[in-house]
Amino acid sequence: MDTQAAEPKGSPAEIEASTTMPRPPGKWRWWAGAARRAGAVVVLLAAAMCLGIMAGGGRWWPIFLAWGLTAGLLVWGWRTAWPGRLALGAAVFVAAWLSVRRPSHDHDFRVDISVLPALSIEGDTVHITNLRNFERHADGTFTPRWEDRTYTLSKLRGVDMIVEPFAMTELVAHTMLSFDFGDEGRLVLSIEARMQPGEKYGPVAGALRQFELGYFFMDERDALSVRGTKLGQTLYAYPIRAKPEHVRAVFRRVVAEANEILSRPRWYHIIFDNCTTVWVRAVQHVRGEPFRLHRDIVLNGRIARGLHGVGVIDTDLPFEQAREKFRIDEAVRKHFDDPDLSRAVRAGRDAS
């Protein structure tokens, strides 16, 4: 029997490739693999957090449970293709879940945001059904009260922007518009995330279609009492420099959008449909401008500074002095029992 090794066959390049020992991957390959695995970990943990929030209705324990399961799967499949496959599958599942969910008014919402208003404008008369005018008590409790009111559109002469910075950071705030109808009083528009009992607002949940969007018109006493009396909370009312006809056009626009919400629910979104971007979009629509996101809109705690810089705040004072002048939380607490709270908190501002 011929025991001589068979001659290799093929082209010289093929022969060389078949007889060459495989070389270990270079360092860049190791780092590339580590980066892919790290990316898979990040995607999986983010997806787990999203799933936890969506499954838990704002409660955090499902997030930690999902993180634990994710960590176990990653340890089990670290040397295989499982991390990447799991990350892709989790991301697709979250995207599919978000795409099929639909907003609805048929939930058991928190009492203060449970009823949406309906508005109509006939000639010079504005009629509002379900205007919120809760009776607020000093101990933080309230007596629910929804009212029907009429206002005269031609008496709408100005608007204030009310800003309530968040306690955790002043870069983010809740903003409202206070429409001045002269002797008929002030009407506040507050655009809010509608939460159910037990739910808590959070930036991640606010981006994941967890809350419906709500337009709420309320008596200014209600709006200031619930927000200006919080211990340690600051509140500002900045007068806006605008012609009455422009203010009325913006008011008509937000009324039309509030009525549209009644028949076509929408999701709240922390960036695109929040307490500030919605009315900013209405203002830009009235001015015939396309909507553009801006740093001072996304970080809406800066919006007063930005508007002051372009002359929209009705003052000639430098911003820091104007900010102090238009601060009203101390006046709200001081005049909490004043029947004409709107006048009382602006007395110093209007006198100077």
Order of alpha helices (4+ residues) and beta strands (2+ residues): alpha-alpha-alpha-alpha-beta-beta-beta-beta-beta-beta-beta-beta-alpha-beta-alpha-beta-alpha-alpha-alpha-alpha-alpha-alpha-alpha-alpha
